[in-house]
Amino acid sequence: MATKLETVWKCHECGEIHDDEDSTYECCRPDVSEGYLCPECADFHRSEANALACCEHDPDAPPPPPTAAELEAAGQLRMVP
């Protein structure tokens, strides 16, 4: 099973990463780059291959388990003894 990377756009002026191209152009015109996020650390890369190689991500491996912060953001409560 191959990992599907999310296409993102990076504003060259402020460095902010956007999910859609239009909001990037509205942010700081006109210099933006299309790229991909590393599935492990979410660093921006210009090519899909570099994004997958960033943290030596194995596209056939199962996804890492969610962090406690991610679980809490999804509504899960911690049990405290």
C-alpha positions as CSV (number, residue, x, y, z in Angstrom):
1,M,0.0,0.0,0.0
2,A,1.6,3.3,-1.1
3,T,1.4,6.4,1.1
4,K,-0.7,9.2,-0.4
5,L,1.0,12.5,0.3
6,E,-1.0,15.7,0.7
7,T,-0.1,18.5,-1.7
8,V,0.6,21.8,0.0
9,W,1.8,25.2,-0.9
10,K,4.4,27.3,0.9
11,C,4.5,31.0,0.9
12,H,8.1,32.2,0.2
13,E,7.6,35.5,2.0
14,C,6.5,34.3,5.5
15,G,7.1,30.6,5.2
16,E,3.5,29.6,6.1
17,I,2.2,26.3,4.6
18,H,-1.3,26.3,3.1
19,D,-3.7,23.5,2.2
20,D,-4.9,25.2,-1.0
21,E,-3.2,27.3,-3.6
22,D,-5.6,30.2,-3.6
23,S,-5.0,31.0,0.1
24,T,-1.3,30.9,-0.4
25,Y,-1.5,33.5,-3.2
26,E,-3.7,35.7,-1.0
27,C,-1.1,35.4,1.9
28,C,2.0,37.0,0.5
29,R,1.9,37.5,-3.3
30,P,3.3,36.3,-5.7
31,D,6.1,33.8,-4.8
32,V,4.8,30.4,-3.6
33,S,6.0,26.8,-4.0
34,E,4.0,23.6,-4.4
35,G,5.3,20.7,-2.4
36,Y,4.7,17.8,0.0
37,L,4.8,17.3,3.7
38,C,6.9,14.5,5.3
39,P,4.3,12.0,6.7
40,E,6.4,11.7,9.9
41,C,7.6,15.2,10.9
42,A,5.5,17.4,8.5
43,D,8.5,19.2,7.1
44,F,7.9,20.9,3.7
45,H,9.7,19.3,0.6
46,R,9.5,20.3,-3.1
47,S,9.4,16.7,-4.3
48,E,7.4,13.6,-3.3
49,A,10.6,11.5,-3.1
50,N,12.3,14.0,-0.7
51,A,9.2,14.0,1.5
52,L,9.1,10.2,1.7
53,A,12.9,10.1,2.3
54,C,13.0,12.8,5.0
55,C,12.4,10.5,8.0
56,E,13.1,7.3,6.0
57,H,9.3,6.6,5.9
58,D,8.4,3.2,4.7
59,P,5.2,3.6,2.6
60,D,4.3,-0.1,3.2
61,A,4.6,0.1,7.0
62,P,1.5,0.7,9.1
63,P,0.9,4.3,10.3
64,P,2.4,5.2,13.6
65,P,0.0,5.2,16.6
66,P,-1.6,8.5,17.4
67,T,0.0,10.6,20.2
68,A,-1.8,11.4,23.4
69,A,-2.3,15.0,22.2
70,E,-3.9,13.8,18.9
71,L,-6.2,11.4,20.8
72,E,-7.2,14.2,23.2
73,A,-7.9,16.5,20.2
74,A,-10.2,13.9,18.8
75,G,-12.1,13.8,22.0
76,Q,-10.6,10.8,23.9
77,L,-10.2,11.4,27.7
78,R,-7.3,10.1,29.8
79,M,-7.9,7.9,32.7
80,V,-5.9,9.2,35.7
81,P,-5.4,6.8,38.6
